[in-house]
């Protein structure tokens, strides 16, 4: 009888081990984060929504119609200058703003993040006239229209260039 009990215990143990599988097989089952509430933390190796958002967030510059953009607007109370350049998949940006009585300077990733909204909403093309380019830029960058001097230099992806000046 002892042998039967021992064999039965060994068989049950084998079924339990096989039934539970390995740790690799259970990755997609999740883990309990809080034993009191039973909340489950579902983890897997697939791309998460946050990962996809981060991947998409860095590609906005590929949707622009231009690869170089320089804006210089002079006011009585200061200047607003933007430089944006896209070189072989590497965007670079710089902002200098002295309109509010202090100098605000940004470059690199900080400037790119600040320029994402205005540059993606800026709808200019190489066949637009000067007035249309100025109006679109004022709207996209939410600039005041009482400037002393307004200058834009743009190089489009089709290698055409435009320089717009207004005093």
BELMO-V15104 format. One line per field, one symbol per residue. phi: phi as a letter, one per 40 degrees, with the letter a starting at -180 (. if undefined). psi: psi as a letter, one per 40 degrees, with the letter a starting at -180 (. if undefined). burial: + if it has 9 or more other ideal C-beta (glycine too) atoms within 8 Angstrom, else -. Layout:
BEGIN
phi->???
psi->???
burial->???
END
This chain:
BEGIN
phi->.cccccccccccccccccccgbccccdccgbccbcccgcbccbaccccccccccccccbccccccbbbabbbbbbcbibbbbbbabbfgbcbaabbbbccgbcbbbagcccccccdccccccbbbccccdcccccccdcccfccccccabbbbbbcccgcbbbbbab
psi->ddddddddddddddddddddaidddedediihdhddeehhhhhieihidddddddddeeddeeieidhhhhhhhideaihhhhhhhhfehiiihhhhedeeihhhiiaddddddedddddehgiieeiidddddddddddefiiefidihhhhhhideeiihhhih.
burial->-------------------------++----+-------------------+-------++--+-++++++++-+--+++++++++----+++++++++----+-+----++-+++-+++-+-+-------+++-+++-++-+---+-++++++++-----+-+-+-
END
